[in-house]
């Protein structure tokens, strides 16, 4: 068997971009907001399911959902719907394919120039529904030759295509319209990635016996690839995963071609390729599928043992000749000897392999009877959804070969465990409890999954753990991982996140300033979101706030030491030992008049301050440096007399002078009389 893979298959640029944007949105959603996908992000159920498990909920009616972030799928969206989302308080992340965004611009330009838009495509496809929102009032969507022929006697038509259309179909319909109308502009808007995939599919399907097309059943571009393959190859299989393949049919083809739609992830393609490569090996076909060289099954009959030797058992089955069971057909346990299993006269069930071994004996098997019974038991367990114990035998490409009750089974690599496995060696010889995810008794095919069992066990653990949690609970945990936005703490079976803002009452740049991986911490549950498996934790909430500590340690009038952390026009902010800040107003810095605080103080300078006021309600502290400084001695300054004082003084001087003159006159008269 030879396998040929198309050169262009799987995710296109637009789909890769949409997936990356959606992953980024989920990873950066630290506030536990609701994150929705308006319709399926891409047309692949496996990818959609994976995103759903990570918290991306697919919705059809955003008006009924609580406010959150809406991821707009790669197919685009009608502009009126975008507007409505914003009006309802939603935020959206636009994952529309850049190819479509360019088409919208072209449509709007042609509408401005008076053209009627003709779109060739499926009117029910989300891409077309979005495109219509840019076409104005004059547009038409067609998808058949008959619809194309109806359009006639019109002027100024602009014909475009759904990006996933068949190129041949687009130009056929366009030519019909152009022949019956005037001034028709035809623009091939089929995505280049779509064209390349269709060309690669056509090329490879011409030279193989069978084609396998991988992709979601609702994917338009995958369906187009299927149509292309059917034109050039008789045997075409449309599948979503490896488990959809009819493996027995594959065995009859020598050359098999493989392609995948633009919304098919690489890991799905790789799983199919690896599975096909395994099928191409005869050893695996014998172990997993059973011998496909058998033409038809034989009967199971009863017989009586005639004799037992070291190498064979002879059985009377009531036929014209006796039957013989060779050593390799006795039991699935190769260590068992004939005499360990049977004795003469014992009645047993035997499987008829062939009626003549060349010596006249009927060739029988008891091992195959065991196998048939085991198959019946396994089918019953599968129907009842019971688990089975599988013993891993060896590593094969793409997974593990194991045995269940002596029957070979395959465990794909993606179903070995919940995490990615690169080295399969540690599993060899181990017994694993598995779920049967696929069984075909006719084809002798069993596919097992250990991952499903682990996921169920994990879910049960999570359910139990969540049932014991409540907002306000105080728990002990271990710091498992540090990021820029917070610290992940293991609480046993679940992890919680301490956001950087909930680590300390003080400002910190990053969690590693306070915490280290491996630290044991006591935390309180702040929020619980079971739907998204998110637990918000708090560390600072279990400690007193800095201002509360300050009030306990200090009072108005106390003298404390602090560090200048900021200088402003009206003063200086000083950080005290309780990590609270107080303000030294510019008037409280010095007894002398200063223009600004930086004339006296420097950032980082340690200062002694006096607490002059505490405003508990507003958590404000007023400090003073001036009150700790000695007040300078002031020189006496002669006060200037006002005008009234000057007049009074002058009047006093005049009165004094007049009194002196009077005294002198009286004295002179007395001297004369004498």
C-alpha positions as CSV (number, residue, x, y, z in Angstrom):
1,X,0.0,0.0,0.0
2,X,1.3,3.4,-1.0
3,X,0.0,6.6,0.5
4,X,0.1,10.0,-1.3
5,X,-0.6,13.2,0.5
6,X,-1.7,16.3,-1.3
7,X,0.8,19.2,-1.3
8,X,-1.9,21.6,-0.1
9,X,-4.0,20.2,2.7
10,X,-5.3,21.3,6.1
11,X,-5.5,24.7,7.8
12,X,-5.4,27.8,5.5
13,X,-4.0,31.1,6.7
14,X,-7.5,32.5,7.6
15,X,-8.3,29.5,9.8
16,X,-4.9,29.5,11.5
17,X,-5.4,33.2,12.3
18,X,-8.9,32.6,13.7
19,X,-7.7,29.7,15.9
20,X,-4.7,31.7,17.2
21,X,-6.9,34.7,18.0
22,X,-9.4,32.5,19.8
23,X,-6.6,30.8,21.8
24,X,-5.1,34.1,22.7
25,X,-8.5,35.5,23.9
26,X,-9.0,32.5,26.2
27,X,-5.5,32.6,27.6
28,X,-5.7,36.3,28.3
29,X,-9.2,36.2,29.9
30,X,-8.0,36.5,33.5
31,X,-11.2,38.1,34.8
32,X,-13.3,35.0,34.2
33,X,-15.5,36.8,31.7
34,X,-17.8,34.8,29.5
35,X,-16.2,34.0,26.1
36,X,-18.5,33.0,23.3
37,X,-18.1,31.9,19.7
38,X,-20.9,33.3,17.5
39,X,-21.6,30.1,15.6
40,X,-18.8,27.5,15.1
41,X,-15.4,29.2,14.9
42,X,-14.5,26.9,12.0
43,X,-16.4,24.0,10.4
44,X,-14.6,21.2,12.2
45,X,-16.3,19.5,15.1
46,X,-13.1,18.2,16.7
47,X,-11.6,21.7,16.9
48,X,-14.9,23.2,18.1
49,X,-15.1,20.5,20.8
50,X,-11.6,21.2,21.9
51,X,-12.3,24.9,22.2
52,X,-15.5,24.2,24.1
53,X,-13.6,22.3,26.7
54,X,-11.3,25.3,27.1
55,X,-14.2,27.7,27.8
56,X,-15.3,28.9,24.3
57,X,-19.1,28.4,24.3
58,X,-20.8,28.3,20.9
59,X,-23.9,30.4,20.8
60,X,-26.5,31.3,18.1
61,X,-28.3,34.1,20.0
62,X,-26.1,36.5,21.8
63,X,-29.0,38.6,23.0
64,X,-29.9,35.9,25.5
65,X,-26.4,35.6,27.0
66,X,-24.8,37.7,29.7
67,X,-22.3,40.3,28.8
68,X,-18.9,38.9,27.7
69,X,-16.4,38.6,24.8
70,X,-17.7,37.2,21.5
71,X,-15.2,35.6,19.1
72,X,-16.5,36.3,15.5
73,X,-15.8,33.2,13.4
74,X,-13.6,33.2,10.3
75,X,-16.6,33.2,7.9
76,X,-17.4,36.8,8.8
77,X,-20.5,38.4,10.2
78,X,-23.2,40.9,9.1
79,X,-22.2,44.4,10.2
80,X,-25.6,45.1,11.7
81,X,-25.0,42.1,14.0
82,X,-21.7,43.6,15.1
83,X,-23.4,46.8,16.0
84,X,-26.1,45.1,18.0
85,X,-23.5,43.2,20.0
86,X,-21.8,46.4,21.1
87,X,-25.2,48.0,22.0
88,X,-25.9,45.1,24.3
89,X,-22.5,45.6,26.1
90,X,-20.6,42.8,24.5
91,X,-17.0,43.0,23.3
92,X,-16.1,41.2,20.1
93,X,-12.8,39.7,18.7
94,X,-13.0,39.8,14.9
95,X,-11.5,36.6,13.5
96,X,-12.9,37.2,10.0
97,X,-10.6,35.9,7.3
98,X,-8.5,38.7,5.8
99,X,-9.5,37.5,2.3
100,X,-13.2,38.2,3.2
101,X,-12.4,41.6,4.7
102,X,-10.8,42.5,1.3
103,X,-13.9,41.3,-0.6
104,X,-16.1,43.5,1.7
105,X,-14.1,46.5,0.6
106,X,-14.4,45.6,-3.1
107,X,-18.2,45.2,-2.7
108,X,-18.6,48.5,-1.0
109,X,-16.7,50.3,-3.7
110,X,-18.8,48.8,-6.4
111,X,-22.0,49.6,-4.6
112,X,-20.9,53.2,-4.4
113,X,-20.4,53.2,-8.1
114,X,-23.9,52.0,-8.8
115,X,-23.3,48.3,-9.4
116,X,-25.6,45.4,-8.5
117,X,-23.8,42.6,-6.7
118,X,-24.2,39.0,-7.9
119,X,-22.8,36.4,-5.5
120,X,-22.3,32.8,-6.7
121,X,-22.6,30.6,-3.7
122,X,-24.8,29.0,-1.0
123,X,-27.1,31.6,0.5
124,X,-27.4,29.7,3.7
125,X,-23.6,29.6,4.3
126,X,-22.4,32.0,7.0
127,X,-19.8,33.5,4.7
128,X,-22.6,34.6,2.2
129,X,-24.9,35.8,5.0
130,X,-22.1,38.1,6.2
131,X,-21.2,39.2,2.7
132,X,-24.8,40.3,2.0
133,X,-24.4,43.0,4.7
134,X,-22.1,45.0,2.5
135,X,-24.1,44.7,-0.8
136,X,-26.7,47.5,-0.2
137,X,-30.2,47.1,-1.6
138,X,-29.3,45.6,-5.0
139,X,-27.9,42.1,-4.9
140,X,-28.6,38.5,-5.8
141,X,-27.3,35.2,-4.6
142,X,-27.3,32.2,-7.0
143,X,-26.1,28.7,-6.8
144,X,-27.4,26.9,-9.9
145,X,-27.1,27.2,-13.7
146,X,-30.9,27.8,-13.9
147,X,-30.6,30.7,-11.5
148,X,-27.8,32.2,-13.6
149,X,-29.8,32.0,-16.8
150,X,-32.7,34.0,-15.2
151,X,-30.5,37.1,-14.8
152,X,-30.7,39.0,-18.1
153,X,-31.2,42.5,-19.6
154,X,-29.5,44.2,-16.8
155,X,-26.6,46.8,-16.6
156,X,-23.7,47.3,-14.3
157,X,-23.3,43.9,-12.7
158,X,-20.4,42.9,-10.4
159,X,-20.1,39.1,-10.1
160,X,-18.1,37.6,-7.1
161,X,-17.9,34.1,-5.6
162,X,-18.1,32.3,-2.3
163,X,-14.4,31.8,-1.4
164,X,-14.7,28.0,-1.2
165,X,-16.5,27.6,-4.6
166,X,-15.4,25.3,-7.4
167,X,-13.5,27.4,-9.9
168,X,-15.1,25.7,-12.9
169,X,-18.6,26.3,-11.5
170,X,-17.9,30.0,-10.9
171,X,-16.7,30.8,-14.4
172,X,-19.4,28.7,-16.0
173,X,-22.2,30.7,-14.2
174,X,-20.4,34.0,-14.7
175,X,-20.1,33.5,-18.5
176,X,-23.8,32.8,-18.7
177,X,-24.7,36.0,-16.9
178,X,-22.1,38.1,-18.9
179,X,-23.7,36.9,-22.2
180,X,-27.2,38.2,-21.3
181,X,-26.3,41.5,-19.6
182,X,-24.3,44.7,-20.2
183,X,-21.2,46.1,-18.4
184,X,-20.6,43.0,-16.4
185,X,-17.5,42.8,-14.2
186,X,-16.4,39.3,-13.2
187,X,-14.0,39.0,-10.2
188,X,-12.8,35.6,-9.1
189,X,-12.9,35.9,-5.3
190,X,-12.3,32.2,-4.7
191,X,-9.6,32.0,-2.0
192,X,-6.1,31.2,-3.4
193,X,-5.8,28.5,-0.7
194,X,-9.1,26.9,-1.9
195,X,-7.9,26.9,-5.5
196,X,-4.5,25.3,-4.5
197,X,-6.2,22.6,-2.5
198,X,-8.6,21.8,-5.4
199,X,-5.8,21.7,-7.9
200,X,-3.7,19.4,-5.6
201,X,-6.7,17.2,-5.0
202,X,-7.4,16.9,-8.8
203,X,-3.8,16.1,-9.5
204,X,-3.4,13.4,-6.9
205,X,-6.9,11.8,-7.5
206,X,-5.9,11.1,-11.1
207,X,-3.2,8.7,-10.1
208,X,-4.5,6.7,-7.1
209,X,-6.9,3.8,-6.6
210,X,-8.7,5.6,-3.8
211,X,-9.0,9.1,-2.3
212,X,-9.6,10.0,1.4
213,X,-10.9,13.5,2.0
214,X,-10.6,14.6,5.7
215,X,-12.7,17.4,7.2
216,X,-15.9,18.4,9.0
217,X,-19.1,17.2,7.3
218,X,-20.4,20.8,7.4
219,X,-17.3,22.2,5.8
220,X,-18.0,23.7,2.4
221,X,-14.5,23.7,1.1
222,X,-14.1,20.0,2.2
223,X,-17.2,19.1,0.3
224,X,-15.8,20.8,-2.7
225,X,-12.7,18.8,-2.4
226,X,-14.8,15.7,-2.3
227,X,-16.6,16.8,-5.5
228,X,-13.2,17.3,-7.2
229,X,-11.9,13.9,-6.2
230,X,-15.1,12.1,-7.4
231,X,-14.6,13.5,-10.9
232,X,-11.2,11.8,-11.2
233,X,-11.4,8.8,-8.9
234,X,-14.0,6.1,-8.5
235,X,-13.3,5.3,-4.8
236,X,-13.6,8.4,-2.6
237,X,-14.1,8.3,1.1
238,X,-15.3,11.4,3.1
239,X,-14.3,11.2,6.8
240,X,-13.8,13.4,9.8
241,X,-11.4,11.1,11.8
242,X,-9.5,7.9,11.3
243,X,-12.2,5.9,13.1
244,X,-14.6,6.7,10.1
245,X,-12.5,4.7,7.7
246,X,-13.7,1.4,6.5
247,X,-10.4,-0.3,7.2
248,X,-11.2,-3.6,5.4
249,X,-11.9,-1.7,2.2
250,X,-8.6,0.2,2.5
251,X,-6.7,-3.1,2.4
252,X,-7.6,-3.8,-1.2
253,X,-6.1,-0.5,-2.6
254,X,-2.5,-0.3,-3.6
255,X,-2.4,3.5,-4.0
256,X,-4.3,5.8,-1.7
257,X,-4.4,9.6,-2.0
258,X,-5.2,11.9,1.0
259,X,-6.3,15.5,1.2
260,X,-8.0,17.7,3.8
261,X,-10.2,20.8,4.0
262,X,-8.9,24.2,5.1
263,X,-10.5,23.8,8.5
264,X,-8.9,20.4,9.3
265,X,-6.1,20.6,11.9
266,X,-2.7,19.0,11.3
267,X,-3.1,16.6,14.2
268,X,-6.3,15.0,12.6
269,X,-4.4,14.6,9.3
270,X,-1.4,13.0,11.1
271,X,-3.6,10.6,12.9
272,X,-5.2,9.4,9.6
273,X,-1.7,9.1,7.9
274,X,-0.2,7.2,10.8
275,X,-3.2,4.8,10.9
276,X,-2.9,4.2,7.1
277,X,0.8,3.5,7.4
278,X,0.0,0.9,10.1
279,X,-2.6,-0.7,7.9
280,X,0.0,-1.1,5.2
281,X,1.9,-3.6,7.3
282,X,0.9,-7.2,7.2
283,X,2.0,-7.9,10.8
284,X,-0.5,-5.3,12.1
285,X,-3.2,-6.5,9.8
286,X,-2.9,-10.0,11.3
287,X,-2.8,-8.7,14.8
288,X,-5.5,-6.2,14.7
289,X,-7.8,-7.1,11.9
290,X,-7.4,-10.8,12.0
291,X,-6.4,-12.6,8.8
292,X,-8.1,-11.0,5.9
293,X,-7.1,-14.0,3.8
294,X,-9.9,-16.0,5.3
295,X,-12.6,-16.5,2.7
296,X,-15.4,-17.4,5.1
297,X,-15.9,-18.4,8.8
298,X,-16.3,-22.1,9.8
299,X,-18.6,-23.7,12.3
300,X,-18.0,-24.3,16.0
301,X,-18.8,-28.0,16.8
302,X,-18.5,-30.3,19.8
303,X,-16.1,-33.1,20.0
304,X,-14.5,-35.7,22.3
305,X,-10.8,-36.0,22.8
306,X,-9.3,-39.3,21.7
307,X,-5.7,-38.8,22.8
308,X,-3.3,-36.0,23.9
309,X,0.4,-35.9,22.9
310,X,3.2,-33.3,23.5
311,X,2.5,-31.6,20.2
312,X,-1.2,-32.2,19.3
313,X,-4.7,-33.3,20.4
314,X,-6.9,-35.7,18.4
315,X,-10.6,-35.1,18.6
316,X,-13.6,-37.2,17.4
317,X,-16.2,-34.7,16.0
318,X,-18.6,-37.4,14.6
319,X,-17.3,-36.8,11.1
320,X,-16.0,-39.3,8.6
321,X,-12.5,-38.4,9.8
322,X,-11.1,-37.2,13.1
323,X,-10.0,-33.7,13.8
324,X,-6.5,-32.6,14.9
325,X,-5.5,-29.6,17.0
326,X,-2.0,-28.5,16.4
327,X,0.1,-26.9,19.2
328,X,-0.3,-23.3,17.9
329,X,-4.1,-23.7,17.8
330,X,-4.5,-24.9,21.4
331,X,-4.5,-21.7,23.3
332,X,-3.7,-18.0,23.2
333,X,-1.3,-18.7,26.1
334,X,1.8,-20.0,24.3
335,X,3.3,-21.3,27.6
336,X,0.6,-23.9,28.0
337,X,1.2,-27.5,27.0
338,X,-1.5,-29.9,25.5
339,X,-1.5,-32.1,28.7
340,X,-1.9,-29.0,30.9
341,X,-5.2,-28.1,29.1
342,X,-6.9,-31.4,28.0
343,X,-7.3,-35.1,28.8
344,X,-8.7,-38.1,27.0
345,X,-12.5,-38.4,27.0
346,X,-13.0,-34.7,27.6
347,X,-15.8,-33.0,25.6
348,X,-14.8,-29.7,24.1
349,X,-15.9,-27.1,21.6
350,X,-13.7,-26.8,18.5
351,X,-13.5,-24.5,15.5
352,X,-13.2,-26.1,12.1
353,X,-10.4,-24.5,10.1
354,X,-10.5,-26.8,7.1
355,X,-11.7,-30.2,6.3
356,X,-8.5,-31.8,5.0
357,X,-4.9,-31.2,6.0
358,X,-3.6,-33.3,3.2
359,X,-3.5,-36.4,5.4
360,X,-7.2,-36.8,5.7
361,X,-7.6,-35.1,9.1
362,X,-9.9,-32.1,9.8
363,X,-7.9,-29.2,11.0
364,X,-9.4,-27.8,14.3
365,X,-8.7,-25.0,16.8
366,X,-9.7,-24.5,20.4
367,X,-7.8,-21.2,20.5
368,X,-10.2,-19.7,18.0
369,X,-13.2,-20.8,20.0
370,X,-11.8,-18.9,23.0
371,X,-11.3,-16.0,20.7
372,X,-14.9,-16.1,19.5
373,X,-16.2,-16.3,23.0
374,X,-13.9,-13.5,24.0
375,X,-15.2,-11.4,21.1
376,X,-18.7,-12.0,22.2
377,X,-17.8,-10.9,25.7
378,X,-16.1,-7.8,24.4
379,X,-19.0,-6.9,22.2
380,X,-21.3,-7.2,25.2
381,X,-18.9,-5.1,27.3
382,X,-18.8,-2.5,24.5
383,X,-22.6,-2.4,24.3
384,X,-22.8,-2.0,28.1
385,X,-20.0,0.6,28.1
386,X,-17.9,-1.5,30.5
387,X,-14.2,-1.0,30.9
388,X,-11.7,-3.7,30.0
389,X,-8.1,-4.5,31.2
390,X,-5.6,-4.3,28.4
391,X,-2.0,-5.5,28.6
392,X,0.4,-3.5,26.4
393,X,2.4,-5.8,24.2
394,X,4.6,-3.5,22.1
395,X,4.8,-0.1,20.4
396,X,3.6,0.2,16.9
397,X,3.6,3.3,14.7
398,X,0.8,5.7,15.8
399,X,0.2,4.0,19.1
400,X,0.3,0.8,21.2
401,X,-0.6,-2.9,20.5
402,X,-2.3,-4.5,23.5
403,X,-4.3,-7.6,24.2
404,X,-7.7,-7.9,25.9
405,X,-8.6,-11.4,26.9
406,X,-6.1,-12.7,24.4
407,X,-7.4,-10.5,21.6
408,X,-5.2,-7.9,20.0
409,X,-6.3,-4.3,20.2
410,X,-5.0,-0.9,19.1
411,X,-4.6,2.1,21.4
412,X,-4.0,5.2,19.2
413,X,-1.3,7.6,20.4
414,X,-4.0,10.3,21.0
415,X,-5.9,7.9,23.3
416,X,-3.0,6.7,25.5
417,X,-3.4,9.4,28.1
418,X,-4.8,12.9,28.5
419,X,-1.4,14.5,27.8
420,X,0.9,14.3,24.8
421,X,3.1,11.2,24.8
422,X,6.4,11.1,22.9
423,X,8.0,8.0,24.4
424,X,5.8,4.9,24.5
425,X,8.4,2.7,26.2
426,X,7.2,3.1,29.8
427,X,3.8,1.6,28.8
428,X,5.2,-1.7,27.4
429,X,4.1,-4.6,29.7
430,X,1.7,-2.5,31.7
431,X,-1.9,-3.3,32.3
432,X,-4.3,-0.4,31.6
433,X,-8.0,0.0,32.3
434,X,-9.5,1.2,29.0
435,X,-12.7,2.0,27.3
436,X,-13.7,0.3,24.0
437,X,-14.3,3.1,21.5
438,X,-14.6,1.0,18.4
439,X,-15.2,-2.7,17.8
440,X,-16.0,-4.7,14.8
441,X,-16.4,-8.5,15.3
442,X,-16.6,-9.2,11.6
443,X,-13.3,-7.4,10.9
444,X,-11.7,-8.5,14.2
445,X,-10.9,-4.9,15.0
446,X,-10.8,-3.2,18.4
447,X,-9.7,0.3,19.2
448,X,-9.2,1.2,22.9
449,X,-8.9,4.5,24.8
450,X,-7.1,5.0,28.1
451,X,-7.6,8.7,27.8
452,X,-11.4,8.5,28.1
453,X,-11.0,6.6,31.4
454,X,-8.6,9.2,32.7
455,X,-10.8,12.0,31.6
456,X,-13.8,10.4,33.4
457,X,-11.7,9.8,36.5
458,X,-10.4,13.4,36.4
459,X,-13.9,14.7,35.9
460,X,-15.2,12.7,38.9
461,X,-12.3,14.1,41.0
462,X,-13.0,17.6,39.8
463,X,-16.7,17.2,40.6
464,X,-15.9,15.9,44.1
465,X,-13.3,18.7,44.7
466,X,-15.7,21.4,43.4
467,X,-18.5,20.1,45.6
468,X,-16.3,20.9,48.7
469,X,-15.5,24.4,47.7
470,X,-17.3,27.6,48.6
471,X,-16.6,31.3,48.3
472,X,-14.9,32.4,51.6
473,X,-13.2,29.1,52.3
474,X,-9.6,29.4,53.6
475,X,-7.4,26.7,52.2
476,X,-3.7,25.8,52.1
477,X,-2.0,25.2,48.8
478,X,1.3,25.1,46.9
479,X,2.5,27.6,44.4
480,X,2.7,25.6,41.1
481,X,3.4,28.2,38.5
482,X,4.2,31.9,38.3
483,X,3.2,34.2,35.4
484,X,3.2,38.0,34.9
485,X,-0.5,38.2,35.7
486,X,-0.6,35.9,38.8
487,X,0.3,32.7,40.6
488,X,-1.3,29.3,40.1
489,X,-1.8,27.5,43.4
490,X,-2.5,23.7,43.6
491,X,-5.3,23.0,46.1
492,X,-5.2,19.2,45.7
493,X,-7.3,18.1,42.7
494,X,-7.8,21.6,41.4
495,X,-5.8,24.7,40.8
496,X,-6.7,28.2,41.6
497,X,-5.3,31.6,40.5
498,X,-4.1,34.4,42.7
499,X,-4.2,37.5,40.5
500,X,-1.3,39.8,40.9
501,X,-3.6,42.4,42.4
502,X,-4.7,40.0,45.1
503,X,-1.2,38.9,46.3
504,X,-0.3,42.0,48.4
505,X,-1.8,45.2,49.7
506,X,1.4,46.9,48.5
507,X,2.2,47.6,44.8
508,X,4.2,44.8,43.2
509,X,5.5,44.6,39.7
510,X,5.1,40.8,39.3
511,X,4.2,37.8,41.5
512,X,7.8,36.6,41.8
513,X,8.5,39.7,43.9
514,X,6.6,38.0,46.7
515,X,6.2,34.3,45.8
516,X,8.3,31.4,44.5
517,X,7.3,28.1,43.0
518,X,6.9,25.5,45.8
519,X,5.8,28.0,48.4
520,X,3.0,26.8,50.7
521,X,0.4,29.6,51.1
522,X,-2.9,30.1,52.9
523,X,-5.5,31.6,50.5
524,X,-9.2,32.5,50.5
525,X,-11.6,31.7,47.7
526,X,-12.9,34.9,46.2
527,X,-14.8,33.6,43.1
528,X,-15.9,30.2,41.7
529,X,-16.7,29.5,38.1
530,X,-17.6,25.8,37.7
531,X,-18.6,26.1,34.1
532,X,-15.1,27.2,33.1
533,X,-13.2,25.4,36.0
534,X,-11.8,28.7,37.3
535,X,-11.1,29.5,40.9
536,X,-10.1,33.0,41.9
537,X,-8.0,33.1,45.1
538,X,-6.8,35.9,47.4
539,X,-3.7,36.1,49.5
540,X,-3.7,39.7,50.8
541,X,-7.3,39.3,52.0
542,X,-6.0,37.2,54.9
543,X,-3.7,39.9,56.1
544,X,-4.5,43.3,57.7
545,X,-4.5,46.3,55.4
546,X,-1.5,48.6,55.8
547,X,-3.6,51.5,57.1
548,X,-5.1,49.2,59.8
549,X,-1.6,48.3,61.0
550,X,-0.7,52.0,61.0
551,X,-3.6,52.8,63.2
552,X,-2.6,50.1,65.6
553,X,1.0,51.3,65.9
554,X,0.7,55.1,65.7
555,X,-1.2,58.1,67.1
556,X,-1.3,61.9,66.4
557,X,1.8,63.4,67.9
558,X,4.1,60.4,67.3
559,X,7.5,60.9,65.7
560,X,8.3,58.3,63.1
561,X,10.8,57.6,60.3
562,X,10.0,57.4,56.7
563,X,11.3,57.6,53.1
564,X,10.5,60.3,50.6
565,X,9.0,58.6,47.6
566,X,7.5,61.5,45.6
567,X,7.9,65.2,45.4
568,X,5.1,67.5,44.1
569,X,4.5,71.3,44.0
570,X,2.4,71.2,47.2
571,X,4.7,68.9,49.3
572,X,6.3,65.6,49.7
573,X,4.9,62.0,50.1
574,X,6.7,59.9,52.7
575,X,6.4,56.1,52.9
576,X,6.2,54.8,56.5
577,X,7.2,51.4,57.8
578,X,3.6,50.0,57.5
579,X,3.8,50.8,53.8
580,X,1.4,53.6,54.0
581,X,2.0,57.1,52.6
582,X,1.7,60.4,54.4
583,X,1.9,63.9,53.1
584,X,4.2,66.6,54.4
585,X,2.6,69.8,53.1
586,X,5.1,72.4,51.8
587,X,4.2,74.6,54.7
588,X,5.3,71.8,57.1
589,X,8.7,71.2,55.6
590,X,10.6,74.2,57.0
591,X,10.2,77.3,59.1
592,X,11.7,79.3,56.2
593,X,9.6,80.1,53.1
594,X,10.4,77.6,50.3
595,X,9.2,77.6,46.7
596,X,8.9,73.8,46.2
597,X,9.6,70.7,48.2
598,X,12.5,69.6,45.9
599,X,14.5,72.6,47.1
600,X,14.9,70.9,50.5
601,X,14.1,67.2,50.0
602,X,15.2,64.4,47.6
603,X,13.4,61.2,46.6
604,X,14.8,58.3,48.6
605,X,15.9,60.4,51.5
606,X,15.1,59.1,55.0
607,X,13.4,61.7,57.2
608,X,11.9,62.0,60.7
609,X,8.4,63.3,60.7
610,X,5.7,64.1,63.3
611,X,2.1,62.8,62.8
612,X,-0.1,65.9,63.0
613,X,-3.4,64.5,61.7
614,X,-5.0,61.1,60.8
615,X,-8.1,61.1,58.6
616,X,-9.4,57.6,59.2
617,X,-12.4,57.9,56.9
618,X,-10.4,58.9,53.9
619,X,-7.3,57.1,55.0
620,X,-5.1,60.2,54.8
621,X,-2.1,61.0,57.1
622,X,-0.7,64.5,57.6
623,X,3.0,64.8,58.6
624,X,5.3,67.6,59.6
625,X,9.1,68.0,59.5
626,X,8.9,71.6,60.6
627,X,7.5,70.8,64.0
628,X,10.7,68.8,64.8
629,X,13.0,71.7,63.9
630,X,14.1,74.4,66.3
631,X,12.3,77.7,65.6
632,X,14.8,80.4,64.7
633,X,15.2,83.6,67.0
634,X,13.7,86.7,65.3
635,X,15.5,90.1,65.5
636,X,13.2,92.9,66.9
637,X,11.9,95.2,64.2
638,X,10.8,98.7,64.9
639,X,7.3,99.0,63.9
640,X,6.3,101.8,61.6
641,X,3.9,104.2,63.1
642,X,0.7,104.9,61.3
643,X,-0.4,108.5,60.5
644,X,-2.5,108.9,63.5
645,X,0.3,107.9,65.9
646,X,2.6,110.3,64.2
647,X,0.1,113.2,64.7
648,X,-0.3,112.4,68.4
649,X,3.5,112.2,68.9
650,X,3.8,115.6,67.2
651,X,1.1,117.1,69.4
652,X,2.8,115.7,72.5
653,X,6.1,117.3,71.4
654,X,4.4,120.6,70.8
655,X,2.7,120.6,74.2
656,X,6.0,119.7,75.9
657,X,7.7,122.6,74.1
658,X,4.9,125.0,75.1
659,X,5.0,124.0,78.7
660,X,8.8,124.5,78.8
661,X,8.4,128.0,77.4
662,X,5.7,128.9,80.0
663,X,7.9,127.7,82.8
664,X,10.8,129.9,81.5
665,X,8.5,133.0,81.4
666,X,7.2,132.6,85.0
667,X,10.8,132.2,86.2
668,X,11.9,135.4,84.6
669,X,9.0,137.4,86.2
670,X,9.9,136.0,89.6
671,X,13.5,137.2,89.2
672,X,12.3,140.7,88.4
673,X,10.1,141.0,91.4
674,X,12.9,140.0,93.6
